Amino acid sequence: MPKESLGRIFERFYRVDKGRSKKQGGTGLGLSIVKHIVNFYHGTITVESTIDVGTEFMVKIPVQGKTL
């Protein structure tokens, strides 16, 4: 995923690959929903990406004073 996209991937309806059709799936809502859920539980979500290698998402949600 290009670095310039990382700042926008949690926006509703944002798609990194504009060429994808609806037949191929994806509405651009998934990561936005995940971020809202994580925020609701006072957690954090971060992302690291390297083109042609992969993308890693880290979600931390505090549980009874601890972070899992």
All heavy atoms as TSV, in Angstrom:
chain	resi	resn	atom	element	x	y	z
A	1	MET	N	N	0.854	-1.165	0.000
A	1	MET	CA	C	0.000	0.000	0.000
A	1	MET	C	C	0.906	1.235	0.000
A	1	MET	O	O	1.802	1.329	0.824
A	1	MET	CB	C	-0.869	-0.055	1.259
A	1	MET	CG	C	-1.827	1.036	1.392
A	1	MET	SD	S	-2.894	0.888	2.869
A	1	MET	CE	C	-3.199	-0.841	3.014
A	2	PRO	N	N	0.665	2.168	-0.894
A	2	PRO	CA	C	1.502	3.374	-0.953
A	2	PRO	C	C	1.411	4.188	0.342
A	2	PRO	O	O	0.349	4.290	0.947
A	2	PRO	CB	C	0.917	4.178	-2.112
A	2	PRO	CG	C	0.045	3.253	-2.864
A	2	PRO	CD	C	-0.353	2.152	-1.926
A	3	LYS	N	N	2.535	4.772	0.765
A	3	LYS	CA	C	2.567	5.535	2.016
A	3	LYS	C	C	1.584	6.703	2.003
A	3	LYS	O	O	1.028	7.053	3.029
A	3	LYS	CB	C	3.981	6.034	2.295
A	3	LYS	CG	C	4.900	4.926	2.688
A	3	LYS	CD	C	6.253	5.429	3.111
A	3	LYS	CE	C	7.088	4.208	3.428
A	3	LYS	NZ	N	8.221	4.479	4.252
A	4	GLU	N	N	1.360	7.290	0.829
A	4	GLU	CA	C	0.434	8.428	0.769
A	4	GLU	C	C	-1.013	8.011	1.034
A	4	GLU	O	O	-1.855	8.843	1.339
A	4	GLU	CB	C	0.545	9.178	-0.564
A	4	GLU	CG	C	0.425	8.344	-1.799
A	4	GLU	CD	C	1.735	7.736	-2.280
A	4	GLU	OE1	O	2.782	7.925	-1.648
A	4	GLU	OE2	O	1.684	7.057	-3.298
A	5	SER	N	N	-1.319	6.731	0.958
A	5	SER	CA	C	-2.671	6.239	1.239
A	5	SER	C	C	-2.890	5.948	2.715
A	5	SER	O	O	-4.029	5.906	3.172
A	5	SER	CB	C	-2.949	4.962	0.441
A	5	SER	OG	O	-2.993	5.232	-0.925
A	6	LEU	N	N	-1.833	5.727	3.463
A	6	LEU	CA	C	-1.961	5.301	4.854
A	6	LEU	C	C	-2.743	6.278	5.716
A	6	LEU	O	O	-3.467	5.867	6.616
A	6	LEU	CB	C	-0.585	5.044	5.472
A	6	LEU	CG	C	0.180	3.858	4.899
A	6	LEU	CD1	C	1.539	3.727	5.577
A	6	LEU	CD2	C	-0.602	2.577	5.008
A	7	GLY	N	N	-2.619	7.551	5.454
A	7	GLY	CA	C	-3.337	8.555	6.239
A	7	GLY	C	C	-4.827	8.605	5.964
A	7	GLY	O	O	-5.573	9.212	6.716
A	8	ARG	N	N	-5.269	7.922	4.905
A	8	ARG	CA	C	-6.680	8.004	4.515
A	8	ARG	C	C	-7.428	6.679	4.617
A	8	ARG	O	O	-8.641	6.650	4.451
A	8	ARG	CB	C	-6.780	8.504	3.078
A	8	ARG	CG	C	-6.182	9.900	2.925
A	8	ARG	CD	C	-6.574	10.549	1.644
A	8	ARG	NE	N	-8.021	10.667	1.567
A	8	ARG	CZ	C	-8.690	10.754	0.417
A	8	ARG	NH1	N	-8.058	10.757	-0.717
A	8	ARG	NH2	N	-10.000	10.849	0.414
A	9	ILE	N	N	-6.757	5.578	4.875
A	9	ILE	CA	C	-7.408	4.275	4.774
A	9	ILE	C	C	-8.531	4.047	5.777
A	9	ILE	O	O	-9.358	3.166	5.573
A	9	ILE	CB	C	-6.397	3.115	4.858
A	9	ILE	CG1	C	-5.642	3.158	6.177
A	9	ILE	CG2	C	-5.473	3.128	3.668
A	9	ILE	CD1	C	-4.770	1.941	6.410
A	10	PHE	N	N	-8.593	4.845	6.839
A	10	PHE	CA	C	-9.665	4.693	7.816
A	10	PHE	C	C	-10.862	5.599	7.512
A	10	PHE	O	O	-11.836	5.604	8.258
A	10	PHE	CB	C	-9.142	4.954	9.231
A	10	PHE	CG	C	-8.097	3.950	9.663
A	10	PHE	CD1	C	-6.770	4.309	9.723
A	10	PHE	CD2	C	-8.456	2.650	9.961
A	10	PHE	CE1	C	-5.803	3.385	10.118
A	10	PHE	CE2	C	-7.498	1.713	10.341
A	10	PHE	CZ	C	-6.172	2.088	10.419
A	11	GLU	N	N	-10.803	6.347	6.413
A	11	GLU	CA	C	-11.926	7.190	6.000
A	11	GLU	C	C	-13.003	6.328	5.343
A	11	GLU	O	O	-12.695	5.395	4.604
A	11	GLU	CB	C	-11.468	8.234	4.975
A	11	GLU	CG	C	-10.519	9.256	5.515
A	11	GLU	CD	C	-10.036	10.207	4.428
A	11	GLU	OE1	O	-10.625	10.238	3.333
A	11	GLU	OE2	O	-9.037	10.902	4.681
A	12	ARG	N	N	-14.261	6.675	5.611
A	12	ARG	CA	C	-15.358	5.950	4.977
A	12	ARG	C	C	-15.284	6.076	3.460
A	12	ARG	O	O	-15.019	7.149	2.926
A	12	ARG	CB	C	-16.712	6.492	5.447
A	12	ARG	CG	C	-17.057	5.965	6.829
A	12	ARG	CD	C	-18.377	6.494	7.259
A	12	ARG	NE	N	-18.087	7.748	7.964
A	12	ARG	CZ	C	-18.946	8.693	8.197
A	12	ARG	NH1	N	-20.175	8.589	7.778
A	12	ARG	NH2	N	-18.577	9.772	8.833
A	13	PHE	N	N	-15.494	4.954	2.780
A	13	PHE	CA	C	-15.565	4.838	1.325
A	13	PHE	C	C	-14.231	5.049	0.607
A	13	PHE	O	O	-14.188	5.076	-0.610
A	13	PHE	CB	C	-16.629	5.781	0.731
A	13	PHE	CG	C	-17.985	5.571	1.333
A	13	PHE	CD1	C	-18.549	6.542	2.141
A	13	PHE	CD2	C	-18.682	4.399	1.109
A	13	PHE	CE1	C	-19.801	6.351	2.710
A	13	PHE	CE2	C	-19.929	4.200	1.678
A	13	PHE	CZ	C	-20.496	5.179	2.472
A	14	TYR	N	N	-13.133	5.184	1.348
A	14	TYR	CA	C	-11.834	5.341	0.700
A	14	TYR	C	C	-11.338	3.982	0.225
A	14	TYR	O	O	-11.409	2.990	0.948
A	14	TYR	CB	C	-10.805	5.957	1.646
A	14	TYR	CG	C	-9.460	6.150	0.984
A	14	TYR	CD1	C	-9.265	7.208	0.103
A	14	TYR	CD2	C	-8.424	5.266	1.191
A	14	TYR	CE1	C	-8.050	7.385	-0.533
A	14	TYR	CE2	C	-7.197	5.434	0.557
A	14	TYR	CZ	C	-7.027	6.495	-0.308
A	14	TYR	OH	O	-5.820	6.658	-0.948
A	15	ARG	N	N	-10.849	3.943	-0.996
A	15	ARG	CA	C	-10.250	2.733	-1.554
A	15	ARG	C	C	-8.874	3.076	-2.086
A	15	ARG	O	O	-8.717	4.050	-2.806
A	15	ARG	CB	C	-11.077	2.204	-2.715
A	15	ARG	CG	C	-12.395	1.624	-2.329
A	15	ARG	CD	C	-12.968	1.029	-3.571
A	15	ARG	NE	N	-14.325	0.584	-3.393
A	15	ARG	CZ	C	-15.017	0.028	-4.356
A	15	ARG	NH1	N	-14.488	-0.127	-5.536
A	15	ARG	NH2	N	-16.240	-0.381	-4.136
A	16	VAL	N	N	-7.902	2.256	-1.758
A	16	VAL	CA	C	-6.554	2.472	-2.263
A	16	VAL	C	C	-6.540	2.220	-3.769
A	16	VAL	O	O	-5.992	3.001	-4.533
A	16	VAL	CB	C	-5.532	1.563	-1.543
A	16	VAL	CG1	C	-4.164	1.669	-2.188
A	16	VAL	CG2	C	-5.457	1.929	-0.073
A	17	ASP	N	N	-7.175	1.120	-4.190
A	17	ASP	CA	C	-7.218	0.742	-5.605
A	17	ASP	C	C	-8.511	1.247	-6.215
A	17	ASP	O	O	-9.556	0.615	-6.109
A	17	ASP	CB	C	-7.106	-0.770	-5.757
A	17	ASP	CG	C	-7.054	-1.227	-7.197
A	17	ASP	OD1	O	-7.156	-0.377	-8.103
A	17	ASP	OD2	O	-6.913	-2.441	-7.414
A	18	LYS	N	N	-8.467	2.400	-6.861
A	18	LYS	CA	C	-9.665	3.010	-7.443
A	18	LYS	C	C	-10.211	2.196	-8.614
A	18	LYS	O	O	-11.353	2.343	-9.007
A	18	LYS	CB	C	-9.357	4.435	-7.933
A	18	LYS	CG	C	-8.746	5.319	-6.891
A	18	LYS	CD	C	-9.735	5.731	-5.840
A	18	LYS	CE	C	-9.132	6.772	-4.934
A	18	LYS	NZ	N	-9.153	6.476	-3.568
A	19	GLY	N	N	-9.390	1.316	-9.179
A	19	GLY	CA	C	-9.799	0.539	-10.335
A	19	GLY	C	C	-10.663	-0.671	-10.008
A	19	GLY	O	O	-11.197	-1.314	-10.898
A	20	ARG	N	N	-10.813	-0.993	-8.733
A	20	ARG	CA	C	-11.624	-2.155	-8.368
A	20	ARG	C	C	-13.093	-1.864	-8.602
A	20	ARG	O	O	-13.601	-0.823	-8.212
A	20	ARG	CB	C	-11.417	-2.513	-6.913
A	20	ARG	CG	C	-10.057	-3.109	-6.645
A	20	ARG	CD	C	-9.954	-3.516	-5.219
A	20	ARG	NE	N	-10.916	-4.568	-4.944
A	20	ARG	CZ	C	-10.682	-5.614	-4.181
A	20	ARG	NH1	N	-9.531	-5.745	-3.609
A	20	ARG	NH2	N	-11.605	-6.515	-3.968
A	21	SER	N	N	-13.763	-2.792	-9.206
A	21	SER	CA	C	-15.202	-2.617	-9.429
A	21	SER	C	C	-15.976	-3.215	-8.260
A	21	SER	O	O	-15.428	-3.936	-7.431
A	21	SER	CB	C	-15.620	-3.323	-10.719
A	21	SER	OG	O	-15.535	-4.727	-10.556
A	22	LYS	N	N	-17.274	-2.945	-8.211
A	22	LYS	CA	C	-18.104	-3.497	-7.148
A	22	LYS	C	C	-18.190	-5.015	-7.261
A	22	LYS	O	O	-18.408	-5.705	-6.280
A	22	LYS	CB	C	-19.493	-2.870	-7.191
A	22	LYS	CG	C	-19.486	-1.426	-6.737
A	22	LYS	CD	C	-20.861	-0.847	-6.639
A	22	LYS	CE	C	-20.778	0.595	-6.194
A	22	LYS	NZ	N	-22.088	1.199	-6.045
A	23	LYS	N	N	-18.005	-5.553	-8.459
A	23	LYS	CA	C	-18.023	-7.004	-8.643
A	23	LYS	C	C	-16.870	-7.665	-7.897
A	23	LYS	O	O	-16.980	-8.784	-7.433
A	23	LYS	CB	C	-17.929	-7.368	-10.127
A	23	LYS	CG	C	-19.178	-7.075	-10.905
A	23	LYS	CD	C	-19.012	-7.512	-12.341
A	23	LYS	CE	C	-20.240	-7.168	-13.144
A	23	LYS	NZ	N	-20.079	-7.560	-14.544
A	24	GLN	N	N	-15.752	-6.973	-7.784
A	24	GLN	CA	C	-14.583	-7.517	-7.095
A	24	GLN	C	C	-14.696	-7.358	-5.587
A	24	GLN	O	O	-13.890	-7.890	-4.852
A	24	GLN	CB	C	-13.311	-6.832	-7.590
A	24	GLN	CG	C	-12.996	-7.153	-9.034
A	24	GLN	CD	C	-11.872	-6.309	-9.550
A	24	GLN	OE1	O	-11.875	-5.097	-9.382
A	24	GLN	NE2	N	-10.916	-6.936	-10.195
A	25	GLY	N	N	-15.670	-6.628	-5.147
A	25	GLY	CA	C	-15.904	-6.481	-3.714
A	25	GLY	C	C	-15.241	-5.264	-3.110
A	25	GLY	O	O	-14.347	-4.680	-3.680
A	26	GLY	N	N	-15.724	-4.938	-1.938
A	26	GLY	CA	C	-15.164	-3.821	-1.190
A	26	GLY	C	C	-15.933	-2.536	-1.387
A	26	GLY	O	O	-16.180	-2.114	-2.502
A	27	THR	N	N	-16.340	-1.956	-0.268
A	27	THR	CA	C	-17.066	-0.693	-0.311
A	27	THR	C	C	-16.256	0.441	0.289
A	27	THR	O	O	-16.652	1.591	0.205
A	27	THR	CB	C	-18.385	-0.789	0.484
A	27	THR	OG1	O	-18.074	-1.118	1.842
A	27	THR	CG2	C	-19.319	-1.812	-0.104
A	28	GLY	N	N	-15.143	0.103	0.934
A	28	GLY	CA	C	-14.354	1.125	1.600
A	28	GLY	C	C	-14.874	1.453	2.988
A	28	GLY	O	O	-14.554	2.495	3.540
A	29	LEU	N	N	-15.669	0.561	3.559
A	29	LEU	CA	C	-16.227	0.807	4.890
A	29	LEU	C	C	-15.560	-0.008	5.989
A	29	LEU	O	O	-15.595	0.367	7.155
A	29	LEU	CB	C	-17.733	0.504	4.896
A	29	LEU	CG	C	-18.592	1.485	4.126
A	29	LEU	CD1	C	-20.015	0.986	4.056
A	29	LEU	CD2	C	-18.536	2.848	4.768
A	30	GLY	N	N	-14.953	-1.112	5.658
A	30	GLY	CA	C	-14.437	-2.046	6.651
A	30	GLY	C	C	-13.486	-1.441	7.659
A	30	GLY	O	O	-13.673	-1.574	8.877
A	31	LEU	N	N	-12.442	-0.769	7.192
A	31	LEU	CA	C	-11.459	-0.205	8.126
A	31	LEU	C	C	-12.039	0.960	8.926
A	31	LEU	O	O	-11.648	1.175	10.078
A	31	LEU	CB	C	-10.201	0.226	7.386
A	31	LEU	CG	C	-9.347	-0.925	6.860
A	31	LEU	CD1	C	-8.201	-0.380	6.017
A	31	LEU	CD2	C	-8.823	-1.775	7.997
A	32	SER	N	N	-12.974	1.682	8.344
A	32	SER	CA	C	-13.644	2.753	9.076
A	32	SER	C	C	-14.449	2.178	10.239
A	32	SER	O	O	-14.409	2.703	11.358
A	32	SER	CB	C	-14.560	3.539	8.139
A	32	SER	OG	O	-15.305	4.491	8.856
A	33	ILE	N	N	-15.150	1.092	9.996
A	33	ILE	CA	C	-15.933	0.438	11.049
A	33	ILE	C	C	-15.009	-0.099	12.138
A	33	ILE	O	O	-15.274	0.074	13.328
A	33	ILE	CB	C	-16.802	-0.680	10.446
A	33	ILE	CG1	C	-17.883	-0.068	9.548
A	33	ILE	CG2	C	-17.423	-1.547	11.542
A	33	ILE	CD1	C	-18.619	-1.077	8.686
A	34	VAL	N	N	-13.920	-0.738	11.734
A	34	VAL	CA	C	-12.958	-1.265	12.711
A	34	VAL	C	C	-12.421	-0.142	13.585
A	34	VAL	O	O	-12.352	-0.270	14.814
A	34	VAL	CB	C	-11.802	-2.003	12.003
A	34	VAL	CG1	C	-10.670	-2.304	12.973
A	34	VAL	CG2	C	-12.311	-3.277	11.346
A	35	LYS	N	N	-12.064	0.983	12.974
A	35	LYS	CA	C	-11.516	2.094	13.758
A	35	LYS	C	C	-12.536	2.622	14.767
A	35	LYS	O	O	-12.195	2.920	15.909
A	35	LYS	CB	C	-11.047	3.223	12.852
A	35	LYS	CG	C	-10.399	4.336	13.648
A	35	LYS	CD	C	-9.652	5.306	12.825
A	35	LYS	CE	C	-8.991	6.318	13.750
A	35	LYS	NZ	N	-8.108	7.172	13.053
A	36	HIS	N	N	-13.803	2.710	14.360
A	36	HIS	CA	C	-14.836	3.176	15.290
A	36	HIS	C	C	-15.010	2.206	16.457
A	36	HIS	O	O	-15.176	2.634	17.609
A	36	HIS	CB	C	-16.161	3.370	14.556
A	36	HIS	CG	C	-16.250	4.667	13.836
A	36	HIS	ND1	N	-15.706	4.864	12.586
A	36	HIS	CD2	C	-16.792	5.839	14.198
A	36	HIS	CE1	C	-15.924	6.105	12.214
A	36	HIS	NE2	N	-16.574	6.726	13.169
A	37	ILE	N	N	-14.958	0.912	16.196
A	37	ILE	CA	C	-15.086	-0.079	17.269
A	37	ILE	C	C	-13.898	0.021	18.228
A	37	ILE	O	O	-14.066	0.022	19.453
A	37	ILE	CB	C	-15.207	-1.496	16.685
A	37	ILE	CG1	C	-16.540	-1.640	15.941
A	37	ILE	CG2	C	-15.071	-2.557	17.779
A	37	ILE	CD1	C	-16.656	-2.904	15.111
A	38	VAL	N	N	-12.698	0.110	17.678
A	38	VAL	CA	C	-11.491	0.219	18.502
A	38	VAL	C	C	-11.552	1.492	19.349
A	38	VAL	O	O	-11.260	1.461	20.551
A	38	VAL	CB	C	-10.226	0.185	17.625
A	38	VAL	CG1	C	-8.985	0.542	18.419
A	38	VAL	CG2	C	-10.066	-1.189	16.979
A	39	ASN	N	N	-11.957	2.602	18.758
A	39	ASN	CA	C	-12.079	3.861	19.507
A	39	ASN	C	C	-13.128	3.756	20.606
A	39	ASN	O	O	-12.945	4.281	21.708
A	39	ASN	CB	C	-12.410	5.023	18.576
A	39	ASN	CG	C	-11.232	5.450	17.746
A	39	ASN	OD1	O	-10.088	5.153	18.051
A	39	ASN	ND2	N	-11.503	6.144	16.658
A	40	PHE	N	N	-14.229	3.074	20.340
A	40	PHE	CA	C	-15.298	2.906	21.330
A	40	PHE	C	C	-14.760	2.228	22.594
A	40	PHE	O	O	-15.153	2.559	23.706
A	40	PHE	CB	C	-16.450	2.092	20.736
A	40	PHE	CG	C	-17.570	1.840	21.693
A	40	PHE	CD1	C	-18.529	2.814	21.920
A	40	PHE	CD2	C	-17.665	0.641	22.376
A	40	PHE	CE1	C	-19.562	2.592	22.815
A	40	PHE	CE2	C	-18.688	0.402	23.267
A	40	PHE	CZ	C	-19.651	1.381	23.493
A	41	TYR	N	N	-13.855	1.289	22.406
A	41	TYR	CA	C	-13.269	0.563	23.525
A	41	TYR	C	C	-11.964	1.180	24.014
A	41	TYR	O	O	-11.196	0.540	24.724
A	41	TYR	CB	C	-13.058	-0.910	23.150
A	41	TYR	CG	C	-14.362	-1.664	23.068
A	41	TYR	CD1	C	-14.926	-1.972	21.837
A	41	TYR	CD2	C	-15.039	-2.026	24.222
A	41	TYR	CE1	C	-16.136	-2.643	21.758
A	41	TYR	CE2	C	-16.257	-2.697	24.153
A	41	TYR	CZ	C	-16.794	-3.004	22.920
A	41	TYR	OH	O	-17.998	-3.661	22.844
A	42	HIS	N	N	-11.717	2.434	23.638
A	42	HIS	CA	C	-10.543	3.206	24.081
A	42	HIS	C	C	-9.229	2.546	23.669
A	42	HIS	O	O	-8.224	2.622	24.379
A	42	HIS	CB	C	-10.573	3.454	25.593
A	42	HIS	CG	C	-11.858	4.063	26.057
A	42	HIS	ND1	N	-12.185	5.372	25.811
A	42	HIS	CD2	C	-12.914	3.514	26.707
A	42	HIS	CE1	C	-13.384	5.611	26.308
A	42	HIS	NE2	N	-13.847	4.507	26.855
A	43	GLY	N	N	-9.248	1.906	22.513
A	43	GLY	CA	C	-8.047	1.245	22.009
A	43	GLY	C	C	-7.360	2.065	20.942
A	43	GLY	O	O	-7.724	3.212	20.676
A	44	THR	N	N	-6.346	1.454	20.345
A	44	THR	CA	C	-5.613	2.099	19.261
A	44	THR	C	C	-5.457	1.108	18.109
A	44	THR	O	O	-5.426	-0.106	18.305
A	44	THR	CB	C	-4.210	2.541	19.715
A	44	THR	OG1	O	-3.472	1.401	20.162
A	44	THR	CG2	C	-4.279	3.586	20.811
A	45	ILE	N	N	-5.366	1.648	16.914
A	45	ILE	CA	C	-5.079	0.844	15.740
A	45	ILE	C	C	-3.999	1.563	14.946
A	45	ILE	O	O	-4.074	2.778	14.734
A	45	ILE	CB	C	-6.342	0.587	14.879
A	45	ILE	CG1	C	-6.005	-0.336	13.705
A	45	ILE	CG2	C	-7.001	1.873	14.433
A	45	ILE	CD1	C	-7.207	-0.884	12.976
A	46	THR	N	N	-2.970	0.828	14.577
A	46	THR	CA	C	-1.896	1.393	13.772
A	46	THR	C	C	-1.657	0.489	12.573
A	46	THR	O	O	-2.086	-0.667	12.558
A	46	THR	CB	C	-0.586	1.532	14.590
A	46	THR	OG1	O	-0.224	0.251	15.103
A	46	THR	CG2	C	-0.748	2.520	15.727
A	47	VAL	N	N	-0.984	1.033	11.576
A	47	VAL	CA	C	-0.739	0.273	10.354
A	47	VAL	C	C	0.670	0.537	9.861
A	47	VAL	O	O	1.182	1.649	9.975
A	47	VAL	CB	C	-1.789	0.629	9.265
A	47	VAL	CG1	C	-1.752	2.100	8.916
A	47	VAL	CG2	C	-1.610	-0.223	8.026
A	48	GLU	N	N	1.289	-0.518	9.364
A	48	GLU	CA	C	2.594	-0.421	8.703
A	48	GLU	C	C	2.465	-1.163	7.387
A	48	GLU	O	O	1.860	-2.232	7.328
A	48	GLU	CB	C	3.689	-1.056	9.558
A	48	GLU	CG	C	3.953	-0.326	10.850
A	48	GLU	CD	C	5.015	-1.012	11.700
A	48	GLU	OE1	O	5.629	-1.993	11.214
A	48	GLU	OE2	O	5.212	-0.576	12.836
A	49	SER	N	N	3.033	-0.606	6.335
A	49	SER	CA	C	2.897	-1.234	5.025
A	49	SER	C	C	4.169	-1.059	4.214
A	49	SER	O	O	4.791	-0.005	4.231
A	49	SER	CB	C	1.712	-0.615	4.268
A	49	SER	OG	O	1.513	-1.285	3.055
A	50	THR	N	N	4.528	-2.115	3.509
A	50	THR	CA	C	5.639	-2.092	2.576
A	50	THR	C	C	5.131	-2.624	1.246
A	50	THR	O	O	4.579	-3.742	1.190
A	50	THR	CB	C	6.811	-2.964	3.077
A	50	THR	OG1	O	7.192	-2.510	4.375
A	50	THR	CG2	C	7.994	-2.880	2.131
A	51	ILE	N	N	5.280	-1.842	0.194
A	51	ILE	CA	C	4.784	-2.228	-1.126
A	51	ILE	C	C	5.429	-3.543	-1.548
A	51	ILE	O	O	6.625	-3.750	-1.367
A	51	ILE	CB	C	5.047	-1.110	-2.155
A	51	ILE	CG1	C	4.216	0.111	-1.773
A	51	ILE	CG2	C	4.714	-1.561	-3.568
A	51	ILE	CD1	C	4.411	1.311	-2.654
A	52	ASP	N	N	4.620	-4.409	-2.109
A	52	ASP	CA	C	5.018	-5.740	-2.589
A	52	ASP	C	C	5.470	-6.690	-1.478
A	52	ASP	O	O	5.983	-7.761	-1.762
A	52	ASP	CB	C	6.117	-5.644	-3.658
A	52	ASP	CG	C	5.654	-4.923	-4.913
A	52	ASP	OD1	O	4.465	-5.036	-5.254
A	52	ASP	OD2	O	6.483	-4.242	-5.539
A	53	VAL	N	N	5.294	-6.288	-0.221
A	53	VAL	CA	C	5.622	-7.177	0.892
A	53	VAL	C	C	4.361	-7.489	1.688
A	53	VAL	O	O	4.001	-8.633	1.884
A	53	VAL	CB	C	6.699	-6.563	1.812
A	53	VAL	CG1	C	6.925	-7.432	3.043
A	53	VAL	CG2	C	7.990	-6.368	1.043
A	54	GLY	N	N	3.663	-6.439	2.134
A	54	GLY	CA	C	2.437	-6.650	2.891
A	54	GLY	C	C	2.097	-5.489	3.797
A	54	GLY	O	O	2.851	-4.524	3.913
A	55	THR	N	N	0.949	-5.618	4.435
A	55	THR	CA	C	0.445	-4.588	5.335
A	55	THR	C	C	0.096	-5.247	6.660
A	55	THR	O	O	-0.494	-6.323	6.688
A	55	THR	CB	C	-0.799	-3.906	4.743
A	55	THR	OG1	O	-0.441	-3.355	3.463
A	55	THR	CG2	C	-1.320	-2.800	5.635
A	56	GLU	N	N	0.466	-4.595	7.744
A	56	GLU	CA	C	0.215	-5.131	9.079
A	56	GLU	C	C	-0.577	-4.122	9.888
A	56	GLU	O	O	-0.204	-2.951	9.975
A	56	GLU	CB	C	1.553	-5.417	9.759
A	56	GLU	CG	C	1.435	-6.036	11.120
A	56	GLU	CD	C	2.797	-6.354	11.693
A	56	GLU	OE1	O	3.419	-7.336	11.241
A	56	GLU	OE2	O	3.240	-5.599	12.582
A	57	PHE	N	N	-1.677	-4.586	10.478
A	57	PHE	CA	C	-2.503	-3.756	11.349
A	57	PHE	C	C	-2.315	-4.254	12.776
A	57	PHE	O	O	-2.352	-5.458	13.030
A	57	PHE	CB	C	-3.980	-3.859	10.969
A	57	PHE	CG	C	-4.287	-3.239	9.644
A	57	PHE	CD1	C	-4.185	-3.981	8.475
A	57	PHE	CD2	C	-4.673	-1.915	9.553
A	57	PHE	CE1	C	-4.461	-3.423	7.242
A	57	PHE	CE2	C	-4.951	-1.344	8.327
A	57	PHE	CZ	C	-4.845	-2.096	7.173
A	58	MET	N	N	-2.120	-3.327	13.713
A	58	MET	CA	C	-1.979	-3.666	15.120
A	58	MET	C	C	-3.123	-3.011	15.885
A	58	MET	O	O	-3.282	-1.791	15.836
A	58	MET	CB	C	-0.642	-3.160	15.685
A	58	MET	CG	C	0.572	-3.956	15.280
A	58	MET	SD	S	1.380	-3.619	13.688
A	58	MET	CE	C	1.346	-1.911	13.432
A	59	VAL	N	N	-3.909	-3.827	16.569
A	59	VAL	CA	C	-5.046	-3.340	17.350
A	59	VAL	C	C	-4.754	-3.635	18.813
A	59	VAL	O	O	-4.426	-4.766	19.175
A	59	VAL	CB	C	-6.358	-4.027	16.920
A	59	VAL	CG1	C	-7.515	-3.591	17.808
A	59	VAL	CG2	C	-6.662	-3.745	15.465
A	60	LYS	N	N	-4.870	-2.612	19.640
A	60	LYS	CA	C	-4.695	-2.770	21.081
A	60	LYS	C	C	-5.946	-2.248	21.767
A	60	LYS	O	O	-6.349	-1.110	21.548
A	60	LYS	CB	C	-3.470	-2.001	21.577
A	60	LYS	CG	C	-2.168	-2.557	21.058
A	60	LYS	CD	C	-0.989	-1.792	21.628
A	60	LYS	CE	C	0.305	-2.364	21.090
A	60	LYS	NZ	N	1.468	-1.646	21.648
A	61	ILE	N	N	-6.543	-3.106	22.593
A	61	ILE	CA	C	-7.749	-2.737	23.327
A	61	ILE	C	C	-7.487	-3.018	24.803
A	61	ILE	O	O	-7.159	-4.153	25.169
A	61	ILE	CB	C	-8.976	-3.522	22.834
A	61	ILE	CG1	C	-9.240	-3.164	21.367
A	61	ILE	CG2	C	-10.198	-3.222	23.705
A	61	ILE	CD1	C	-10.360	-3.913	20.718
A	62	PRO	N	N	-7.614	-2.011	25.664
A	62	PRO	CA	C	-7.370	-2.218	27.084
A	62	PRO	C	C	-8.479	-3.080	27.706
A	62	PRO	O	O	-9.646	-2.930	27.379
A	62	PRO	CB	C	-7.382	-0.809	27.685
A	62	PRO	CG	C	-8.094	0.029	26.703
A	62	PRO	CD	C	-7.955	-0.633	25.365
A	63	VAL	N	N	-8.067	-4.014	28.564
A	63	VAL	CA	C	-9.017	-4.885	29.252
A	63	VAL	C	C	-8.686	-4.855	30.740
A	63	VAL	O	O	-7.594	-5.251	31.146
A	63	VAL	CB	C	-8.932	-6.337	28.716
A	63	VAL	CG1	C	-9.887	-7.238	29.480
A	63	VAL	CG2	C	-9.206	-6.375	27.231
A	64	GLN	N	N	-9.592	-4.348	31.550
A	64	GLN	CA	C	-9.428	-4.262	33.001
A	64	GLN	C	C	-8.053	-3.744	33.399
A	64	GLN	O	O	-7.314	-4.373	34.157
A	64	GLN	CB	C	-9.691	-5.617	33.647
A	64	GLN	CG	C	-11.108	-6.072	33.473
A	64	GLN	CD	C	-11.346	-7.427	34.100
A	64	GLN	OE1	O	-10.421	-8.138	34.477
A	64	GLN	NE2	N	-12.612	-7.801	34.179
A	65	GLY	N	N	-7.671	-2.627	32.817
A	65	GLY	CA	C	-6.420	-1.995	33.168
A	65	GLY	C	C	-5.210	-2.548	32.452
A	65	GLY	O	O	-4.115	-2.100	32.667
A	66	LYS	N	N	-5.392	-3.538	31.590
A	66	LYS	CA	C	-4.291	-4.113	30.819
A	66	LYS	C	C	-4.587	-3.945	29.349
A	66	LYS	O	O	-5.724	-3.796	28.943
A	66	LYS	CB	C	-4.140	-5.605	31.128
A	66	LYS	CG	C	-3.794	-5.889	32.565
A	66	LYS	CD	C	-3.649	-7.372	32.775
A	66	LYS	CE	C	-3.333	-7.677	34.234
A	66	LYS	NZ	N	-3.215	-9.100	34.472
A	67	THR	N	N	-3.552	-3.978	28.523
A	67	THR	CA	C	-3.726	-3.895	27.087
A	67	THR	C	C	-3.383	-5.246	26.484
A	67	THR	O	O	-2.328	-5.792	26.763
A	67	THR	CB	C	-2.816	-2.813	26.479
A	67	THR	OG1	O	-3.150	-1.566	27.076
A	67	THR	CG2	C	-3.017	-2.710	24.973
A	68	LEU	N	N	-4.306	-5.778	25.694
A	68	LEU	CA	C	-4.059	-7.054	25.025
A	68	LEU	C	C	-3.490	-6.824	23.654
A	68	LEU	O	O	-3.752	-5.903	22.997
A	68	LEU	CB	C	-5.362	-7.865	24.897
A	68	LEU	CG	C	-6.012	-8.257	26.200
A	68	LEU	CD1	C	-7.302	-8.990	25.917
A	68	LEU	CD2	C	-5.093	-9.134	27.019
